[in-house]
Amino acid sequence: MDAATIKKLQDLGAFVLASGCKPKQMKSVAEMIRAARDYRWVGIYKVTQKEFVIMAASDDEPPAYPRFPLTQGLCGAVLETKKAIVVGDVRKDTRYLPTFHTTRSEIIIPIVNEHKQVVGMLDAESEKTNAFRDVDGQFLERAAGLIAHCLS
């Protein structure tokens, strides 16, 4: 990871520690993550007993599915395996629940707390196919670690 990306993670961590986990601050966190790597959209989902619920997003346009069952979508697949998923072309993956009609690729990272429980999902989307690289996964995994306590 380059120095600029590491600096953005440091800024994100400092913001989360200083600002807390209120909805307005979590929206800012989603926007910081989006801007750091120039993603189309970033969403932070909380895992409840029965469903995924959007906690924050990087813009004011709500996703098509602000809440959905734990067994559905790419988030459901991530919850089942506890491993990140990168989809280069969402139009070719039947598990994909459309967030926006312009989305072409998506990466979803599980947010895991200190007890190794998946408490949420960090979802980044792009209008380009095959937009995500290893560095995106590394960046988003570290970002997920910084915000995990906000979902516990």
Secondary structure, DSSP 8 states (H G I E B T S, - for coil): --HHHHHHHHHHHHHHHHH-S-HHHHHHHHHHHHHHHT-SEEEEEEE-SSEEEEEEESSSS--S-SEEETTSHHHHHHHHHTS-EEES-GGG-TT---S-TT--EEEEEEEE-TTS-EEEEEEEEESSTT---HHHHHHHHHHHHHHHHHH-
